[in-house]
Amino acid sequence: MTTAQTHPTRRNRSFLAEAEQALIRWILPQIPQHVTSLHLTVVGMLGSLTAALGLIGCNWSYACLPAVVLGVALNWFGDSLDGSLARYRQDERPRFGFLVDHTCDLFSQIIIIVAFGLSPFLSLISALVVLLCYLLYSAYTYIRAAAHHIHQMSYIGMGATEFRILMIVWACAAAALGLSEPLLGKMTGIDIAILSMGGIAVLGLGYKAVMDARAIAETEPAPSEAAADALPATPVKVPAVDA
């Protein structure tokens, strides 16, 4: 198996990608040698649980809001630096790292998004719409990595870091405005807006999938077409000429 097949090319074109990578490059040498990438993965998971508890706690007191900010920040720290630390120290375990890292990322984001639906800042309906979009884009990212050998880390300038910043901004703005969305029940204006944006996001993903499929089809013709192209030209029978 070639290196390209083992390691899909990472592509991050998010708005904050360059600044984030510069920050990560500065942090990596500061991490103590006894701290491993697996420790950072655990930090990311603990951050998601802290954020979730803070979000649910905001039903009783906005004093829990700092826990949300801290938890999301810890989740970014662990998630963004675990794989980077392994690559920096040339201590990668490709299959193990991919499995553990992406599984923990998946559960971390599910925990935080569902917790938003249990908080006063989003209804459960809106949170589940956001979760649906997140899972769809995550699934397509892995499909694209297998088909294109490209690990797409952002879409239309939005990556995991920008998504986390939106979480923090939304929670702080909602708390400042005294927003109190119902858990279930009659749909609110926010529900309608998020449903609309979710529909647009799904359509956009469908369009991208079609474009990707067309691009692959051009470089990978159908077997019947390839076989036809490989057949030698039919020889022209030249009549014998008597001497």
MARKEKOL-126871 format. One record per residue: x, y, z of N, C-alpha, C in turn; residue in three letters; chain. Coordinates in pm, 1 decimal. Atoms other than C-alpha are relative to their C-alpha. Layout:
N
> n.c1,n.c2,n.c3,ca.c1,ca.c2,ca.c3,c.c1,c.c2,c.c3,residuo,cadena
> X,Y,Z,X,Y,Z,X,Y,Z,ala,A
...
// end
This chain:
243
> n.c1,n.c2,n.c3,ca.c1,ca.c2,ca.c3,c.c1,c.c2,c.c3,residuo,cadena
> 85.7,-119.4,0.0,0.0,0.0,0.0,88.5,123.3,0.0,met,A
> -83.4,-118.5,11.0,142.2,338.4,-94.5,-29.1,96.9,111.2,thr,A
> 19.3,-101.2,-103.8,186.3,633.1,139.0,-123.4,82.0,-27.1,thr,A
> 117.4,-81.6,33.3,-79.9,828.9,-49.5,-128.2,-70.5,38.1,ala,A
> 120.2,73.9,-35.7,-328.3,548.2,11.1,-17.1,-6.7,152.0,gln,A
> 7.6,10.9,-145.0,-238.3,524.6,380.9,-36.7,133.3,63.8,thr,A
> 20.7,-132.0,-56.8,-240.9,897.9,449.5,-67.1,90.7,-102.6,his,A
> 62.7,-95.9,90.7,-503.2,1101.1,260.6,57.3,140.4,22.1,pro,A
> -52.1,-135.9,-8.8,-382.5,1452.8,184.6,-95.9,87.4,79.6,thr,A
> 81.9,-87.6,-83.2,-508.1,1695.6,449.3,-17.4,133.9,-70.9,arg,A
> 27.3,-127.1,66.4,-677.8,2001.1,299.1,-87.5,85.7,91.4,arg,A
> 72.4,-89.7,-89.9,-780.6,2285.7,527.8,4.1,141.0,-56.9,asn,A
> 9.5,-133.3,58.9,-899.5,2607.0,359.7,-97.7,87.1,79.6,arg,A
> 90.3,-79.0,-84.0,-1093.1,2748.0,652.6,53.6,141.4,17.4,ser,A
> -37.7,-140.4,-15.9,-1088.5,3118.4,732.8,118.8,16.8,95.4,phe,A
> -102.0,-15.9,-103.8,-862.6,3068.4,1035.2,113.1,-102.3,-11.1,leu,A
> -95.2,111.0,10.8,-648.0,2783.0,901.8,144.3,45.4,21.0,ala,A
> -140.3,-43.0,-9.3,-322.1,2978.0,865.6,34.3,46.3,141.2,glu,A
> -25.1,-48.1,-136.5,-350.3,3153.1,1202.1,-0.6,-115.7,99.3,ala,A
> 6.9,115.0,-90.3,-450.1,2828.5,1372.4,125.6,-85.0,-9.4,glu,A
> -119.9,81.9,16.4,-157.6,2636.0,1224.6,123.4,68.4,58.2,gln,A
> -112.5,-74.0,-59.7,83.2,2910.5,1328.9,-2.5,-13.4,152.1,ala,A
> 12.8,15.8,-144.5,-50.1,2889.3,1684.5,38.0,-141.0,43.3,leu,A
> -32.2,139.2,-32.9,-23.1,2509.9,1685.6,151.0,-22.8,-8.5,ile,A
> -145.5,16.0,12.6,336.0,2526.2,1561.6,74.4,63.6,117.6,arg,A
> -61.7,-63.8,-115.7,415.9,2760.2,1851.2,-22.2,-82.4,127.2,trp,A
> 33.5,74.9,-121.5,243.7,2542.2,2112.2,75.3,-132.4,7.9,ile,A
> -54.2,136.2,-1.6,387.3,2203.7,2009.8,133.0,-12.9,74.5,leu,A
> -126.8,16.5,-74.0,745.3,2261.7,2135.6,-13.7,25.6,149.8,pro,A
> 18.5,-31.7,-141.5,603.8,2386.6,2467.4,-60.4,-115.6,79.0,gln,A
> 67.3,111.0,-68.2,423.6,2059.5,2545.3,104.7,-90.3,65.0,ile,A
> -97.6,87.4,-68.5,612.8,1852.7,2809.2,11.6,-136.0,-67.8,pro,A
> -27.8,124.6,69.5,770.5,1535.2,2677.7,-85.0,-115.6,51.1,gln,A
> 78.4,112.3,-54.4,569.7,1312.2,2911.6,-146.3,4.3,-42.9,his,A
> 137.8,-10.0,49.8,243.8,1437.4,2760.1,-5.0,-59.3,-139.7,val,A
> 10.1,67.2,129.9,138.6,1214.8,2470.1,-123.9,47.6,-75.3,thr,A
> 115.6,-36.5,81.5,-108.0,1260.8,2187.0,-128.1,-61.4,56.4,ser,A
> 118.3,63.9,-59.4,-343.6,1016.2,2362.8,-49.4,79.8,120.2,leu,A
> 40.0,-87.3,-111.4,-341.5,1241.4,2670.9,-81.2,118.4,-52.2,his,A
> 70.9,-115.7,56.9,-450.0,1531.1,2449.0,-138.2,-40.0,-51.4,leu,A
> 131.5,47.8,43.3,-731.1,1321.7,2301.6,-95.3,-7.7,119.4,thr,A
> 80.8,6.1,-122.2,-855.7,1262.3,2657.5,-38.9,141.0,44.4,val,A
> 31.0,-139.3,-33.8,-833.3,1637.4,2725.2,-115.2,51.4,-85.9,val,A
> 108.2,-42.1,88.9,-1053.4,1697.9,2421.2,-134.9,-56.4,42.0,gly,A
> 124.3,61.7,-46.0,-1314.1,1452.3,2547.5,-49.5,64.2,129.0,met,A
> 38.2,-64.2,-125.3,-1310.8,1604.0,2896.7,-52.7,141.0,-24.9,leu,A
> 48.9,-133.0,35.8,-1354.3,1945.7,2737.8,-143.8,-3.3,-49.2,gly,A
> 137.5,9.9,50.9,-1667.8,1833.4,2555.8,-98.2,-28.1,113.3,ser,A
> 87.6,28.2,-114.3,-1814.4,1693.2,2879.0,-17.0,123.5,87.6,leu,A
> 8.0,-124.0,-77.8,-1731.8,2017.7,3063.3,-94.9,99.1,-66.5,thr,A
> 87.9,-91.4,73.2,-1901.3,2223.5,2791.5,-145.5,-44.9,10.3,ala,A
> 136.4,51.8,-6.8,-2207.0,1995.5,2797.8,-62.6,26.4,136.9,ala,A
> 52.4,-25.9,-134.4,-2246.3,2022.7,3175.2,-27.1,148.6,19.8,leu,A
> 21.7,-143.9,-10.3,-2206.1,2399.9,3151.7,-125.2,44.3,-73.2,gly,A
> 119.4,-36.4,77.5,-2473.1,2425.2,2881.7,-127.7,-39.1,73.2,leu,A
> 119.6,44.8,-72.4,-2723.4,2220.5,3079.3,-17.6,80.6,128.3,ile,A
> 7.3,-79.3,-122.2,-2636.3,2411.6,3396.1,-53.2,139.9,-20.6,gly,A
> 50.9,-135.3,29.6,-2728.6,2738.2,3222.5,-151.8,8.2,11.6,cys,A
> 144.7,-2.7,-24.7,-3093.2,2634.0,3265.5,-31.3,58.0,138.0,asn,A
> 21.6,-48.2,-136.0,-3051.1,2728.5,3631.1,77.9,127.9,30.0,trp,A
> -80.1,-119.5,-26.8,-2775.2,2987.5,3626.9,99.9,23.7,-112.3,ser,A
> -98.4,-33.9,102.1,-2568.5,3171.0,3368.5,142.0,3.4,56.9,tyr,A
> -133.5,13.3,-59.0,-2279.3,3137.0,3613.5,72.4,-122.3,-56.7,ala,A
> -59.5,119.0,61.9,-2223.0,2806.5,3431.6,58.0,30.1,-138.4,cys,A
> -45.5,-33.0,135.6,-2144.8,2991.6,3106.6,152.5,-10.2,-16.3,leu,A
> -145.7,16.5,16.5,-1765.4,3008.5,3172.2,42.8,-144.9,-20.7,pro,A
> -32.1,141.2,20.8,-1766.7,2627.8,3185.6,-17.8,-38.3,-146.2,ala,A
> 21.7,26.5,143.2,-1903.1,2626.7,2830.6,120.5,47.5,-80.1,val,A
> -114.4,-57.1,72.2,-1625.3,2854.1,2706.0,125.8,-82.4,26.2,val,A
> -117.9,79.2,-36.3,-1357.2,2659.1,2895.5,-5.1,-137.5,-65.1,leu,A
> 13.0,134.4,55.8,-1492.4,2323.8,2778.6,24.4,-3.6,-149.8,gly,A
> -20.4,-4.2,144.8,-1504.2,2421.1,2411.3,146.9,29.0,-31.7,val,A
> -142.1,-31.0,20.4,-1152.0,2568.6,2437.4,86.3,-123.5,24.5,ala,A
> -74.3,122.4,-28.0,-1020.9,2247.2,2595.5,-22.0,-103.5,-110.3,leu,A
> 29.8,92.5,109.0,-1193.9,2046.8,2325.4,82.1,35.1,-123.5,asn,A
> -84.9,-42.5,112.4,-1016.1,2254.2,2059.7,144.8,-38.9,25.7,trp,A
> -139.7,27.7,-32.5,-682.6,2213.9,2238.5,32.2,-148.2,-19.8,phe,A
> -25.7,142.8,11.3,-707.7,1836.9,2262.5,-16.2,-51.8,-141.2,gly,A
> 29.1,50.1,134.1,-858.8,1778.5,1920.3,101.2,50.2,-102.9,asp,A
> -88.8,-58.2,100.6,-630.0,2012.7,1726.7,145.3,-39.8,18.7,ser,A
> -140.9,24.0,-27.7,-306.8,1912.5,1895.9,38.4,-147.1,13.8,leu,A
> -37.8,140.2,-20.7,-329.2,1535.8,1944.8,72.0,-58.6,-122.6,asp,A
> -65.1,50.1,121.7,-256.1,1438.6,1584.5,123.4,80.8,-36.8,gly,A
> -114.2,-86.9,32.3,-26.1,1737.7,1536.5,122.0,-36.0,84.8,ser,A
> -111.5,37.5,-87.6,183.1,1630.9,1836.4,64.6,-129.8,-47.2,leu,A
> -55.4,127.0,48.2,222.3,1277.3,1700.4,83.9,22.0,-125.5,ala,A
> -77.7,-27.7,121.5,335.3,1412.6,1362.9,126.6,77.8,33.1,arg,A
> -115.6,-80.9,-38.7,568.4,1666.3,1527.0,110.8,-85.8,59.5,tyr,A
> -98.6,88.4,-63.8,739.8,1393.7,1730.2,31.5,-122.7,-84.3,arg,A
> -17.7,115.9,87.8,728.2,1147.0,1439.0,-30.3,-129.4,74.6,gln,A
> 40.9,112.0,-83.8,544.2,910.3,1667.9,-140.9,-46.1,-38.9,asp,A
> 134.9,30.7,47.9,242.5,835.8,1451.8,-28.3,-149.7,0.8,glu,A
> 54.5,134.5,19.6,33.6,519.9,1462.8,-122.9,18.7,-87.6,arg,A
> 104.3,-47.5,92.4,-176.4,584.8,1150.4,-138.3,-59.1,23.2,pro,A
> 133.3,60.9,-12.0,-459.2,332.6,1191.5,-57.8,21.0,139.1,arg,A
> 46.6,-20.4,-136.9,-482.0,350.9,1570.7,-36.4,146.0,24.0,phe,A
> 25.3,-142.3,-18.9,-455.5,729.5,1569.8,-125.6,45.7,-72.3,gly,A
> 118.8,-38.6,77.0,-718.0,767.6,1296.6,-126.8,-47.3,69.3,phe,A
> 118.1,56.9,-65.4,-961.6,537.8,1475.9,-34.1,74.8,128.2,leu,A
> 26.0,-61.7,-129.7,-923.8,689.2,1823.5,-32.7,148.1,-15.1,val,A
> 18.0,-144.2,16.1,-895.5,1052.1,1711.7,-137.9,32.8,-55.5,asp,A
> 126.8,-35.3,65.2,-1195.4,1057.8,1481.0,-121.2,-52.9,76.4,his,A
> 111.2,48.5,-82.1,-1413.1,844.4,1708.2,-26.4,96.4,115.9,thr,A
> 16.1,-94.7,-111.2,-1348.0,1079.7,2001.1,-53.6,133.8,-49.4,cys,A
> 52.0,-124.9,57.4,-1407.1,1383.5,1777.2,-150.6,-12.2,-22.2,asp,A
> 141.5,21.6,30.4,-1739.7,1237.3,1669.8,-84.7,6.1,126.4,leu,A
> 77.0,1.2,-123.6,-1860.8,1168.8,2022.4,6.0,135.2,70.9,phe,A
> -12.4,-132.0,-63.5,-1728.4,1504.1,2148.1,-102.0,97.7,-56.8,ser,A
> 91.5,-95.7,61.6,-1929.0,1703.5,1896.1,-146.5,-39.7,23.0,gln,A
> 137.4,43.9,-28.8,-2241.7,1489.8,1947.7,-40.8,44.0,140.5,ile,A
> 29.4,-37.4,-139.0,-2221.7,1552.4,2323.7,-29.3,148.9,10.9,ile,A
> 18.5,-145.8,-11.4,-2185.2,1929.9,2283.8,-126.5,45.7,-71.7,ile,A
> 116.7,-45.0,77.2,-2452.3,1968.7,2015.0,-130.3,-41.4,68.6,ile,A
> 121.0,43.8,-70.8,-2710.1,1759.4,2202.4,-18.7,82.7,127.4,val,A
> 9.0,-82.7,-121.2,-2628.0,1957.3,2519.3,-56.4,137.9,-32.0,ala,A
> 60.8,-126.9,41.4,-2715.4,2275.1,2328.5,-151.6,-13.0,-5.0,phe,A
> 144.1,22.0,6.2,-3058.8,2123.4,2270.1,-64.3,-16.0,136.2,gly,A
> 49.5,12.2,-136.9,-3091.9,2064.4,2644.7,24.4,127.3,80.5,leu,A
> -28.8,-129.1,-64.5,-2982.0,2422.2,2722.8,-110.1,100.2,-36.0,ser,A
> 100.4,-100.7,38.6,-3189.8,2742.9,2706.1,33.7,70.2,-130.9,pro,A
> -47.5,-74.8,116.1,-2997.9,2852.1,2395.0,-48.1,-53.6,-134.0,phe,A
> 54.2,60.7,120.7,-3143.0,2610.7,2135.4,-105.4,-101.4,40.1,leu,A
> 96.5,107.6,-23.6,-3445.9,2387.7,2114.4,63.5,-131.7,-42.0,ser,A
> -53.4,130.8,35.8,-3386.6,2016.7,2082.6,-12.3,-24.0,-150.5,leu,A
> 18.5,15.3,144.7,-3524.6,2030.2,1726.8,115.9,65.1,-75.1,ile,A
> -108.8,-70.5,67.8,-3268.0,2290.1,1619.5,132.2,-70.9,21.0,ser,A
> -125.1,69.4,-28.2,-2986.7,2102.9,1790.4,11.3,-127.1,-83.0,ala,A
> -4.8,123.0,78.0,-3080.6,1780.1,1613.9,19.6,28.4,-148.8,leu,A
> -25.5,-39.0,139.5,-3086.5,1960.9,1277.6,148.4,28.9,-19.7,val,A
> -144.0,-28.8,6.2,-2736.2,2092.8,1346.1,79.8,-130.8,5.7,val,A
> -69.4,128.1,-13.2,-2629.5,1743.2,1452.3,-9.6,-81.1,-128.9,leu,A
> 17.9,71.4,125.7,-2774.4,1592.0,1135.1,97.6,52.2,-105.6,leu,A
> -92.3,-59.2,97.6,-2575.9,1835.9,920.8,144.1,-35.7,32.4,cys,A
> -136.7,34.1,-41.0,-2261.0,1771.1,1121.8,33.5,-143.9,-38.2,tyr,A
> -25.3,140.9,30.6,-2293.1,1394.3,1081.6,6.8,-24.9,-150.5,leu,A
> -3.9,15.2,145.0,-2367.4,1424.1,708.7,133.9,45.9,-56.6,leu,A
> -127.3,-52.5,50.5,-2061.7,1638.4,645.9,117.0,-85.0,47.7,tyr,A
> -106.2,88.0,-49.2,-1846.9,1414.0,864.9,6.3,-128.3,-82.5,ser,A
> 3.4,123.2,78.2,-1961.1,1103.1,678.3,54.8,24.1,-140.5,ala,A
> -48.9,-26.8,135.6,-1895.2,1266.5,341.4,150.4,27.1,-0.7,tyr,A
> -144.5,-22.8,-10.4,-1550.4,1375.5,458.6,75.6,-131.6,-6.9,thr,A
> -66.5,129.8,0.1,-1458.1,1011.0,522.7,-17.6,-70.2,-135.4,tyr,A
> 22.8,57.6,133.2,-1615.6,898.1,193.1,95.5,63.3,-101.4,ile,A
> -87.0,-72.3,94.1,-1420.2,1165.0,6.2,146.8,-36.9,22.4,arg,A
> -138.1,39.8,-29.3,-1098.6,1065.8,183.8,31.4,-134.8,-64.6,ala,A
> -21.4,131.6,60.8,-1143.6,709.5,57.0,0.9,8.2,-152.7,ala,A
> 12.2,-7.3,146.0,-1243.2,807.6,-297.6,103.7,91.2,-63.9,ala,A
> -90.3,-100.5,56.6,-1020.5,1112.3,-354.3,138.9,-1.9,62.5,his,A
> -122.4,-4.6,-80.1,-744.8,1044.3,-98.9,29.1,143.0,47.0,his,A
> -11.9,-136.5,-52.4,-812.1,1398.6,27.2,-86.3,10.3,124.7,ile,A
> 74.4,-19.2,-124.4,-912.0,1467.7,387.1,-43.3,146.2,5.3,his,A
> 53.5,-136.4,5.2,-1132.1,1774.7,345.0,-35.0,44.2,141.4,gln,A
> 18.1,-42.5,-138.5,-1116.0,1962.6,674.2,-86.9,124.3,14.6,met,A
> 86.4,-118.6,-6.9,-1336.6,2259.6,583.9,-87.7,5.8,-124.1,ser,A
> 92.6,-21.8,110.8,-1629.9,2353.0,363.1,-41.1,146.4,2.3,tyr,A
> 29.0,-143.6,16.0,-1693.8,2706.7,232.4,61.6,83.7,113.6,ile,A
> -72.7,-77.5,-99.3,-1435.1,2835.9,476.8,-27.9,-34.8,144.5,gly,A
> 37.5,37.5,-136.3,-1587.9,2666.0,779.8,60.9,-135.4,35.4,met,A
> -56.4,124.1,-50.9,-1387.5,2407.0,970.8,-42.2,-20.9,143.8,gly,A
> 36.4,31.4,-137.9,-1404.2,2257.6,1318.3,26.3,117.2,93.8,ala,A
> -31.9,-113.0,-87.7,-1236.6,2561.2,1477.0,-103.6,110.9,-11.6,thr,A
> 102.6,-103.2,19.8,-1481.0,2808.7,1323.0,-133.1,-43.5,61.7,glu,A
> 123.9,52.6,-58.2,-1767.9,2582.8,1432.8,1.5,15.2,152.3,phe,A
> -10.4,-15.7,-145.4,-1640.9,2587.6,1792.0,-15.1,146.9,40.3,arg,A
> 13.9,-143.1,-30.5,-1611.1,2967.0,1785.3,-146.6,41.5,-8.3,ile,A
> 143.6,-29.9,11.3,-1972.8,2987.2,1665.6,-75.8,-50.7,122.0,leu,A
> 64.6,53.1,-120.9,-2075.3,2766.8,1959.6,15.3,97.5,116.2,met,A
> -25.9,-91.0,-111.5,-1910.3,3003.2,2207.4,-74.6,131.2,-19.4,ile,A
> 66.8,-127.7,27.6,-2044.5,3317.3,2039.0,-150.1,-12.9,19.0,val,A
> 144.4,19.0,-12.9,-2396.4,3174.8,2021.8,-41.1,-9.8,146.4,trp,A
> 35.1,16.2,-141.5,-2398.5,3071.0,2387.4,10.0,133.2,73.9,ala,A
> -18.8,-128.6,-69.3,-2262.9,3408.8,2506.3,-105.0,102.6,-43.9,cys,A
> 99.7,-95.9,50.4,-2494.6,3612.5,2281.5,-138.8,-35.8,51.4,ala,A
> 131.4,43.1,-48.0,-2797.5,3404.7,2380.3,-16.8,31.6,148.2,ala,A
> 6.5,-32.6,-142.8,-2715.0,3449.1,2748.8,-15.9,149.5,20.9,ala,A
> 8.9,-146.0,-12.2,-2668.0,3824.9,2702.2,-139.4,49.9,-35.3,ala,A
> 134.5,-40.7,42.8,-3004.6,3848.8,2528.4,-110.1,-65.0,83.1,leu,A
> 98.6,67.9,-82.8,-3175.2,3628.4,2786.2,-86.4,-97.9,-78.0,gly,A
> 75.0,92.6,85.2,-3277.5,3376.8,2520.7,-39.2,-124.4,78.9,leu,A
> 46.8,121.0,-67.2,-3485.1,3085.9,2647.4,-86.5,-80.2,-97.4,ser,A
> 69.1,81.7,99.4,-3574.0,2837.1,2376.2,-64.0,-121.5,67.7,glu,A
> 64.8,116.8,-61.5,-3825.0,2561.2,2463.3,69.5,-128.9,-41.9,pro,A
> -60.3,128.9,33.7,-3697.8,2205.1,2475.6,-71.9,-61.5,-118.6,leu,A
> 84.8,50.8,107.6,-3985.9,2085.1,2256.9,-126.3,85.5,-4.0,leu,A
> 124.1,-75.4,7.4,-4315.7,2227.4,2142.7,-8.8,79.6,-128.2,gly,A
> 20.4,-83.5,117.6,-4411.6,2503.8,1903.4,133.9,50.7,-53.7,lys,A
> -123.6,-45.1,61.9,-4141.7,2594.7,1654.0,13.1,151.3,10.8,met,A
> -27.9,-143.1,-12.2,-3980.0,2934.2,1705.2,66.7,50.6,-128.1,thr,A
> -67.5,-57.8,115.5,-3824.3,3173.4,1456.9,141.1,-55.5,-17.4,gly,A
> -134.8,56.7,7.2,-3481.3,3035.8,1543.9,-4.6,-140.6,-58.8,ile,A
> 14.8,135.0,57.1,-3601.5,2682.6,1467.0,-16.4,6.2,-151.4,asp,A
> 26.2,-12.2,144.1,-3729.4,2792.3,1125.9,127.4,42.3,-73.5,ile,A
> -123.9,-46.0,63.5,-3404.8,2975.5,1047.5,101.7,-113.2,-9.2,ala,A
> -98.2,108.7,0.2,-3190.1,2675.6,1145.3,-43.6,-112.1,-93.5,ile,A
> 49.4,99.5,95.2,-3412.6,2435.9,951.0,28.6,43.4,-144.0,leu,A
> -25.9,-51.6,134.9,-3377.0,2658.4,644.2,148.1,-10.6,-34.8,ser,A
> -144.0,8.9,24.8,-3000.2,2680.3,677.5,44.8,-144.9,-11.6,met,A
> -32.9,141.6,9.9,-2984.8,2305.3,735.4,-35.9,-56.9,-136.4,gly,A
> 40.4,45.0,133.1,-3177.8,2243.6,414.3,97.2,46.7,-106.9,gly,A
> -97.7,-53.4,95.7,-2939.0,2469.2,222.0,131.9,-76.2,9.7,ile,A
> -125.6,72.9,-20.3,-2639.2,2289.9,375.3,-7.3,-140.2,-61.4,ala,A
> 15.8,134.0,57.1,-2775.9,1948.5,271.3,2.0,5.6,-152.4,val,A
> -0.5,-15.9,145.8,-2843.8,2069.6,-83.9,140.9,30.9,-50.6,leu,A
> -137.1,-32.2,39.4,-2494.4,2216.0,-99.5,90.0,-121.3,1.9,gly,A
> -80.2,121.9,-7.3,-2342.8,1887.5,10.8,-34.5,-93.8,-115.6,leu,A
> 40.6,83.2,112.7,-2546.7,1702.7,-250.9,62.0,47.9,-130.6,gly,A
> -61.2,-56.6,120.8,-2420.3,1939.7,-521.1,148.7,-33.7,-5.6,tyr,A
> -143.7,30.1,-3.7,-2060.6,1889.0,-410.3,25.2,-147.5,-29.4,lys,A
> -15.8,143.1,25.6,-2105.8,1511.4,-413.5,-13.0,-30.2,-149.1,ala,A
> 17.6,20.2,144.5,-2232.9,1526.1,-773.3,123.4,48.1,-75.7,val,A
> -119.1,-53.3,67.0,-1938.4,1745.4,-879.9,121.1,-91.6,21.8,met,A
> -111.5,91.3,-28.1,-1691.3,1511.6,-708.2,-13.7,-128.8,-80.6,asp,A
> 22.7,122.9,77.0,-1850.6,1208.7,-875.2,32.9,21.0,-147.4,ala,A
> -31.1,-28.8,140.4,-1823.0,1374.5,-1217.1,150.5,9.9,-20.8,arg,A
> -145.2,-13.1,11.9,-1457.2,1459.5,-1154.0,67.5,-136.6,2.1,ala,A
> -58.2,134.4,-6.6,-1379.4,1099.5,-1057.7,-32.4,-78.6,-126.3,ile,A
> 40.2,73.0,120.4,-1575.3,963.7,-1357.0,88.5,34.8,-119.4,ala,A
> -85.5,-41.1,111.6,-1354.0,1163.3,-1593.6,137.1,-67.4,6.1,glu,A
> -131.4,63.6,-14.2,-1038.9,1002.5,-1452.9,-10.2,-151.5,15.4,thr,A
> 19.6,143.6,-20.0,-1190.4,657.4,-1402.2,-116.5,-45.2,-87.8,glu,A
> 108.3,37.7,90.7,-1389.2,549.2,-1709.0,-61.0,-134.8,36.4,pro,A
> 67.8,127.1,-24.1,-1639.5,264.9,-1696.0,79.5,-113.4,-64.2,ala,A
> -77.2,112.1,54.6,-1488.4,-82.9,-1758.2,-27.2,-25.1,-148.0,pro,A
> 32.8,24.6,140.7,-1674.5,-120.0,-2090.5,68.5,100.6,-91.1,ser,A
> -65.2,-102.7,79.7,-1535.8,212.3,-2215.8,150.3,-22.7,-3.0,glu,A
> -143.8,23.9,-6.5,-1185.5,128.2,-2097.0,38.5,-118.7,-87.9,ala,A
> -28.2,117.8,81.6,-1202.5,-213.1,-2265.5,-6.6,33.7,-148.3,ala,A
> 13.5,-38.7,140.6,-1322.3,-56.4,-2590.1,119.6,80.9,-46.2,ala,A
> -116.5,-81.3,35.2,-1036.9,193.4,-2583.1,125.5,-85.9,-14.5,asp,A
> -119.5,84.4,1.1,-787.9,-88.5,-2522.8,4.5,-95.8,-118.6,ala,A
> 3.2,92.1,112.6,-901.7,-299.5,-2821.3,82.1,53.8,-115.9,leu,A
> -75.4,-46.6,116.3,-666.9,-283.8,-3119.6,-94.4,32.0,-115.1,pro,A
> 82.1,-35.8,115.9,-799.8,-127.4,-3434.2,-15.8,-121.2,-90.5,ala,A
> 24.9,113.0,89.2,-958.7,-377.6,-3674.4,89.2,11.3,-124.6,thr,A
> -91.1,-9.8,117.5,-698.3,-456.0,-3941.4,-78.5,3.1,-131.4,pro,A
> 63.9,-9.5,131.4,-788.8,-368.0,-4296.6,56.1,-112.2,-88.7,val,A
> -42.0,112.3,81.2,-780.2,-671.6,-4519.0,38.6,50.0,-139.5,lys,A
> -49.9,-43.4,130.6,-566.4,-601.7,-4825.8,-7.4,-117.8,-95.0,val,A
> 10.5,113.4,95.0,-651.2,-818.3,-5128.9,137.9,-38.2,-54.8,pro,A
> -126.8,48.8,52.5,-368.3,-1033.6,-5253.7,16.7,41.8,-145.6,ala,A
> -30.3,-40.5,136.9,-200.7,-921.8,-5572.1,82.9,-111.3,-66.1,val,A
> -72.7,106.8,68.6,-94.1,-1190.3,-5820.2,129.6,55.1,-57.9,asp,A
> -130.4,-41.6,54.1,270.1,-1171.0,-5917.8,-0.3,-15.0,-151.3,ala,A
// end
